[in-house]
């Protein structure tokens, strides 16, 4: 899943807490190598039960104040 967020202190912790609150696991995180800016893009690989669980995780992420956009990456 792609997540675009406002760059700042504790933002990664907010994302991890939202995923954990939705009872999912982060199995891999990739971040761009661009220098620090106002926003950052993450690519998260998650372990979820099914599509409904994934939808719950997306909703939890979108409720985070630092998250500007969260979307599923289709293979």
N, CA, C and O atoms as CSV, one atom per row, in Angstrom:
chain,resi,resn,atom,element,x,y,z
A,1,UNK,N,N,0.847,-1.161,0.000
A,1,UNK,CA,C,0.000,0.000,0.000
A,1,UNK,C,C,0.891,1.223,0.000
A,1,UNK,O,O,1.945,1.236,0.636
A,2,UNK,N,N,0.466,2.247,-0.714
A,2,UNK,CA,C,1.176,3.524,-0.759
A,2,UNK,C,C,0.549,4.465,0.260
A,2,UNK,O,O,-0.674,4.583,0.335
A,3,UNK,N,N,1.389,5.130,1.040
A,3,UNK,CA,C,0.915,6.091,2.022
A,3,UNK,C,C,1.706,7.382,1.834
A,3,UNK,O,O,2.935,7.380,1.908
A,4,UNK,N,N,1.005,8.474,1.593
A,4,UNK,CA,C,1.619,9.789,1.493
A,4,UNK,C,C,1.300,10.522,2.779
A,4,UNK,O,O,0.137,10.645,3.163
A,5,UNK,N,N,2.351,11.017,3.453
A,5,UNK,CA,C,2.110,11.672,4.727
A,5,UNK,C,C,2.915,12.936,4.896
A,5,UNK,O,O,3.927,13.162,4.233
A,6,UNK,N,N,2.424,13.753,5.812
A,6,UNK,CA,C,3.131,14.980,6.158
A,6,UNK,C,C,4.364,14.585,6.939
A,6,UNK,O,O,4.281,13.828,7.906
A,7,UNK,N,N,5.490,15.089,6.528
A,7,UNK,CA,C,6.736,14.746,7.182
A,7,UNK,C,C,6.823,15.469,8.525
A,7,UNK,O,O,6.571,16.672,8.599
A,8,UNK,N,N,7.172,14.756,9.565
A,8,UNK,CA,C,7.297,15.377,10.872
A,8,UNK,C,C,7.705,14.366,11.918
A,8,UNK,O,O,7.833,13.170,11.652
A,9,UNK,N,N,7.903,14.876,13.099
A,9,UNK,CA,C,8.341,14.052,14.218
A,9,UNK,C,C,7.202,13.131,14.669
A,9,UNK,O,O,6.083,13.591,14.897
A,10,UNK,N,N,7.489,11.840,14.795
A,10,UNK,CA,C,6.528,10.878,15.303
A,10,UNK,C,C,5.517,10.370,14.296
A,10,UNK,O,O,4.602,9.631,14.659
A,11,UNK,N,N,5.664,10.754,13.032
A,11,UNK,CA,C,4.687,10.359,12.010
A,11,UNK,C,C,4.723,8.853,11.760
A,11,UNK,O,O,3.677,8.216,11.640
A,12,UNK,N,N,5.909,8.294,11.683
A,12,UNK,CA,C,6.031,6.856,11.459
A,12,UNK,C,C,5.404,6.077,12.622
A,12,UNK,O,O,4.791,5.031,12.411
A,13,UNK,N,N,5.555,6.580,13.825
A,13,UNK,CA,C,4.947,5.945,14.998
A,13,UNK,C,C,3.423,5.998,14.908
A,13,UNK,O,O,2.752,5.042,15.297
A,14,UNK,N,N,2.867,7.100,14.403
A,14,UNK,CA,C,1.412,7.210,14.235
A,14,UNK,C,C,0.905,6.188,13.228
A,14,UNK,O,O,-0.131,5.557,13.440
A,15,UNK,N,N,1.637,6.029,12.135
A,15,UNK,CA,C,1.248,5.053,11.108
A,15,UNK,C,C,1.300,3.645,11.680
A,15,UNK,O,O,0.368,2.864,11.487
A,16,UNK,N,N,2.374,3.315,12.377
A,16,UNK,CA,C,2.511,1.984,12.974
A,16,UNK,C,C,1.422,1.735,14.009
A,16,UNK,O,O,0.893,0.626,14.095
A,17,UNK,N,N,1.081,2.750,14.792
A,17,UNK,CA,C,0.027,2.600,15.804
A,17,UNK,C,C,-1.334,2.384,15.147
A,17,UNK,O,O,-2.134,1.590,15.642
A,18,UNK,N,N,-1.611,3.072,14.047
A,18,UNK,CA,C,-2.888,2.900,13.345
A,18,UNK,C,C,-3.003,1.492,12.770
A,18,UNK,O,O,-4.065,0.874,12.840
A,19,UNK,N,N,-1.915,0.990,12.205
A,19,UNK,CA,C,-1.921,-0.369,11.655
A,19,UNK,C,C,-2.102,-1.380,12.785
A,19,UNK,O,O,-2.869,-2.332,12.642
A,20,UNK,N,N,-1.417,-1.188,13.885
A,20,UNK,CA,C,-1.546,-2.103,15.025
A,20,UNK,C,C,-2.947,-2.052,15.622
A,20,UNK,O,O,-3.487,-3.087,16.015
A,21,UNK,N,N,-3.545,-0.856,15.696
A,21,UNK,CA,C,-4.899,-0.729,16.235
A,21,UNK,C,C,-5.914,-1.454,15.356
A,21,UNK,O,O,-6.942,-1.920,15.846
A,22,UNK,N,N,-5.624,-1.547,14.062
A,22,UNK,CA,C,-6.509,-2.270,13.144
A,22,UNK,C,C,-6.187,-3.766,13.121
A,22,UNK,O,O,-6.735,-4.512,12.310
A,23,UNK,N,N,-5.299,-4.195,14.010
A,23,UNK,CA,C,-4.914,-5.595,14.179
A,23,UNK,C,C,-4.275,-6.195,12.933
A,23,UNK,O,O,-4.543,-7.342,12.574
A,24,UNK,N,N,-3.419,-5.400,12.273
A,24,UNK,CA,C,-2.657,-5.882,11.128
A,24,UNK,C,C,-1.175,-5.792,11.475
A,24,UNK,O,O,-0.792,-5.156,12.457
A,25,UNK,N,N,-0.354,-6.434,10.662
A,25,UNK,CA,C,1.092,-6.422,10.880
A,25,UNK,C,C,1.796,-5.799,9.680
A,25,UNK,O,O,1.436,-6.062,8.533
A,26,UNK,N,N,2.791,-4.981,9.951
A,26,UNK,CA,C,3.646,-4.434,8.902
A,26,UNK,C,C,4.778,-5.433,8.700
A,26,UNK,O,O,5.535,-5.716,9.628
A,27,UNK,N,N,4.894,-5.971,7.478
A,27,UNK,CA,C,5.954,-6.937,7.204
A,27,UNK,C,C,7.147,-6.304,6.502
A,27,UNK,O,O,8.250,-6.850,6.538
A,28,UNK,N,N,6.933,-5.132,5.850
A,28,UNK,CA,C,8.031,-4.448,5.163
A,28,UNK,C,C,7.661,-2.987,4.951
A,28,UNK,O,O,6.510,-2.670,4.650
A,29,UNK,N,N,8.642,-2.095,5.107
A,29,UNK,CA,C,8.454,-0.668,4.837
A,29,UNK,C,C,9.554,-0.221,3.885
A,29,UNK,O,O,10.728,-0.527,4.091
A,30,UNK,N,N,9.163,0.508,2.839
A,30,UNK,CA,C,10.127,1.115,1.925
A,30,UNK,C,C,9.838,2.603,1.872
A,30,UNK,O,O,8.688,3.027,1.756
A,31,UNK,N,N,10.909,3.393,1.958
A,31,UNK,CA,C,10.788,4.847,1.889
A,31,UNK,C,C,11.674,5.340,0.760
A,31,UNK,O,O,12.706,4.744,0.452
A,32,UNK,N,N,11.253,6.439,0.149
A,32,UNK,CA,C,12.055,7.030,-0.910
A,32,UNK,C,C,13.367,7.572,-0.377
A,32,UNK,O,O,13.508,7.809,0.822
A,33,UNK,N,N,14.321,7.767,-1.263
A,33,UNK,CA,C,15.638,8.269,-0.869
A,33,UNK,C,C,15.748,9.777,-1.044
A,33,UNK,O,O,16.829,10.342,-0.875
A,34,UNK,N,N,14.635,10.438,-1.382
A,34,UNK,CA,C,14.678,11.884,-1.582
A,34,UNK,C,C,14.932,12.592,-0.250
A,34,UNK,O,O,14.597,12.068,0.812
A,35,UNK,N,N,15.524,13.781,-0.314
A,35,UNK,CA,C,15.798,14.524,0.925
A,35,UNK,C,C,14.504,14.927,1.637
A,35,UNK,O,O,13.430,14.951,1.035
A,36,UNK,N,N,14.625,15.236,2.902
A,36,UNK,CA,C,13.467,15.611,3.711
A,36,UNK,C,C,12.722,16.780,3.073
A,36,UNK,O,O,13.326,17.761,2.640
A,37,UNK,N,N,11.414,16.653,3.026
A,37,UNK,CA,C,10.561,17.694,2.456
A,37,UNK,C,C,9.311,17.797,3.325
A,37,UNK,O,O,9.277,17.272,4.438
A,38,UNK,N,N,8.292,18.471,2.816
A,38,UNK,CA,C,7.045,18.610,3.563
A,38,UNK,C,C,6.274,17.304,3.654
A,38,UNK,O,O,5.488,17.104,4.580
A,39,UNK,N,N,6.499,16.411,2.686
A,39,UNK,CA,C,5.778,15.145,2.683
A,39,UNK,C,C,6.743,13.998,2.405
A,39,UNK,O,O,7.851,14.201,1.909
A,40,UNK,N,N,6.297,12.797,2.734
A,40,UNK,CA,C,7.092,11.598,2.497
A,40,UNK,C,C,6.158,10.506,2.003
A,40,UNK,O,O,4.985,10.459,2.374
A,41,UNK,N,N,6.693,9.629,1.161
A,41,UNK,CA,C,5.897,8.522,0.658
A,41,UNK,C,C,6.458,7.211,1.194
A,41,UNK,O,O,7.660,6.957,1.122
A,42,UNK,N,N,5.571,6.389,1.729
A,42,UNK,CA,C,5.939,5.070,2.230
A,42,UNK,C,C,5.252,4.017,1.375
A,42,UNK,O,O,4.148,4.223,0.871
A,43,UNK,N,N,5.921,2.897,1.224
A,43,UNK,CA,C,5.287,1.726,0.634
A,43,UNK,C,C,5.295,0.674,1.731
A,43,UNK,O,O,6.352,0.212,2.161
A,44,UNK,N,N,4.099,0.302,2.178
A,44,UNK,CA,C,3.960,-0.667,3.266
A,44,UNK,C,C,3.508,-2.008,2.715
A,44,UNK,O,O,2.629,-2.075,1.857
A,45,UNK,N,N,4.108,-3.058,3.209
A,45,UNK,CA,C,3.615,-4.397,2.927
A,45,UNK,C,C,2.998,-4.887,4.227
A,45,UNK,O,O,3.665,-4.935,5.260
A,46,UNK,N,N,1.719,-5.250,4.173
A,46,UNK,CA,C,0.980,-5.613,5.377
A,46,UNK,C,C,0.506,-7.051,5.336
A,46,UNK,O,O,0.316,-7.632,4.268
A,47,UNK,N,N,0.323,-7.604,6.500
A,47,UNK,CA,C,-0.284,-8.917,6.639
A,47,UNK,C,C,-1.701,-8.706,7.166
A,47,UNK,O,O,-1.894,-8.272,8.302
A,48,UNK,N,N,-2.690,-9.019,6.328
A,48,UNK,CA,C,-4.097,-8.860,6.701
A,48,UNK,C,C,-4.837,-10.167,6.436
A,48,UNK,O,O,-4.352,-11.030,5.704
A,49,UNK,N,N,-6.026,-10.304,7.045
A,49,UNK,CA,C,-6.810,-11.533,6.896
A,49,UNK,C,C,-7.484,-11.639,5.544
A,49,UNK,O,O,-7.461,-12.696,4.913
A,50,UNK,N,N,-8.085,-10.545,5.096
A,50,UNK,CA,C,-8.846,-10.549,3.847
A,50,UNK,C,C,-9.050,-9.114,3.376
A,50,UNK,O,O,-8.500,-8.184,3.964
A,51,UNK,N,N,-9.836,-8.930,2.319
A,51,UNK,CA,C,-10.045,-7.591,1.764
A,51,UNK,C,C,-10.775,-6.674,2.731
A,51,UNK,O,O,-10.500,-5.475,2.776
A,52,UNK,N,N,-11.702,-7.226,3.506
A,52,UNK,CA,C,-12.426,-6.405,4.476
A,52,UNK,C,C,-11.492,-5.892,5.566
A,52,UNK,O,O,-11.613,-4.751,6.012
A,53,UNK,N,N,-10.575,-6.729,5.985
A,53,UNK,CA,C,-9.591,-6.326,6.984
A,53,UNK,C,C,-8.692,-5.236,6.406
A,53,UNK,O,O,-8.359,-4.273,7.097
A,54,UNK,N,N,-8.296,-5.384,5.134
A,54,UNK,CA,C,-7.495,-4.361,4.474
A,54,UNK,C,C,-8.248,-3.028,4.433
A,54,UNK,O,O,-7.656,-1.972,4.658
A,55,UNK,N,N,-9.544,-3.079,4.147
A,55,UNK,CA,C,-10.356,-1.856,4.120
A,55,UNK,C,C,-10.372,-1.195,5.499
A,55,UNK,O,O,-10.328,0.032,5.596
A,56,UNK,N,N,-10.434,-1.994,6.560
A,56,UNK,CA,C,-10.387,-1.454,7.929
A,56,UNK,C,C,-9.049,-0.756,8.194
A,56,UNK,O,O,-9.008,0.311,8.806
A,57,UNK,N,N,-7.968,-1.365,7.731
A,57,UNK,CA,C,-6.638,-0.781,7.922
A,57,UNK,C,C,-6.534,0.542,7.163
A,57,UNK,O,O,-6.007,1.521,7.692
A,58,UNK,N,N,-7.029,0.575,5.939
A,58,UNK,CA,C,-7.004,1.817,5.155
A,58,UNK,C,C,-7.788,2.918,5.855
A,58,UNK,O,O,-7.338,4.062,5.906
A,59,UNK,N,N,-8.950,2.587,6.391
A,59,UNK,CA,C,-9.749,3.587,7.117
A,59,UNK,C,C,-8.992,4.105,8.333
A,59,UNK,O,O,-8.990,5.306,8.603
A,60,UNK,N,N,-8.353,3.202,9.061
A,60,UNK,CA,C,-7.589,3.605,10.248
A,60,UNK,C,C,-6.447,4.544,9.856
A,60,UNK,O,O,-6.184,5.527,10.549
A,61,UNK,N,N,-5.779,4.245,8.761
A,61,UNK,CA,C,-4.688,5.106,8.309
A,61,UNK,C,C,-5.202,6.468,7.869
A,61,UNK,O,O,-4.594,7.492,8.182
A,62,UNK,N,N,-6.292,6.487,7.161
A,62,UNK,CA,C,-6.839,7.753,6.653
A,62,UNK,C,C,-7.329,8.659,7.775
A,62,UNK,O,O,-7.446,9.870,7.587
A,63,UNK,N,N,-7.617,8.084,8.938
A,63,UNK,CA,C,-8.039,8.893,10.094
A,63,UNK,C,C,-6.869,9.586,10.776
A,63,UNK,O,O,-7.073,10.523,11.549
A,64,UNK,N,N,-5.659,9.145,10.506
A,64,UNK,CA,C,-4.467,9.779,11.087
A,64,UNK,C,C,-4.307,11.181,10.506
A,64,UNK,O,O,-4.432,11.380,9.297
A,65,UNK,N,N,-4.035,12.134,11.362
A,65,UNK,CA,C,-3.890,13.524,10.922
A,65,UNK,C,C,-2.715,13.696,9.961
A,65,UNK,O,O,-2.770,14.546,9.072
A,66,UNK,N,N,-1.669,12.916,10.122
A,66,UNK,CA,C,-0.476,13.072,9.287
A,66,UNK,C,C,-0.622,12.432,7.910
A,66,UNK,O,O,0.147,12.747,7.002
A,67,UNK,N,N,-1.595,11.540,7.743
A,67,UNK,CA,C,-1.751,10.832,6.468
A,67,UNK,C,C,-2.550,11.686,5.498
A,67,UNK,O,O,-3.680,12.086,5.777
A,68,UNK,N,N,-1.938,11.955,4.354
A,68,UNK,CA,C,-2.611,12.744,3.320
A,68,UNK,C,C,-3.339,11.836,2.325
A,68,UNK,O,O,-4.387,12.199,1.791
A,69,UNK,N,N,-2.766,10.649,2.084
A,69,UNK,CA,C,-3.385,9.700,1.151
A,69,UNK,C,C,-2.909,8.302,1.486
A,69,UNK,O,O,-1.737,8.101,1.806
A,70,UNK,N,N,-3.805,7.338,1.415
A,70,UNK,CA,C,-3.450,5.929,1.599
A,70,UNK,C,C,-4.241,5.126,0.580
A,70,UNK,O,O,-5.458,5.272,0.475
A,71,UNK,N,N,-3.552,4.282,-0.167
A,71,UNK,CA,C,-4.207,3.525,-1.212
A,71,UNK,C,C,-3.559,2.151,-1.366
A,71,UNK,O,O,-2.364,1.976,-1.131
A,72,UNK,N,N,-4.366,1.202,-1.758
A,72,UNK,CA,C,-3.906,-0.155,-2.014
A,72,UNK,C,C,-3.137,-0.189,-3.332
A,72,UNK,O,O,-3.494,0.486,-4.298
A,73,UNK,N,N,-2.091,-0.978,-3.348
A,73,UNK,CA,C,-1.339,-1.205,-4.579
A,73,UNK,C,C,-1.764,-2.565,-5.101
A,73,UNK,O,O,-1.567,-3.585,-4.441
A,74,UNK,N,N,-2.342,-2.570,-6.280
A,74,UNK,CA,C,-2.779,-3.836,-6.873
A,74,UNK,C,C,-1.623,-4.461,-7.636
A,74,UNK,O,O,-0.887,-3.768,-8.338
A,75,UNK,N,N,-1.462,-5.783,-7.496
A,75,UNK,CA,C,-0.335,-6.461,-8.179
A,75,UNK,C,C,-0.480,-6.465,-9.685
A,75,UNK,O,O,0.382,-6.993,-10.387
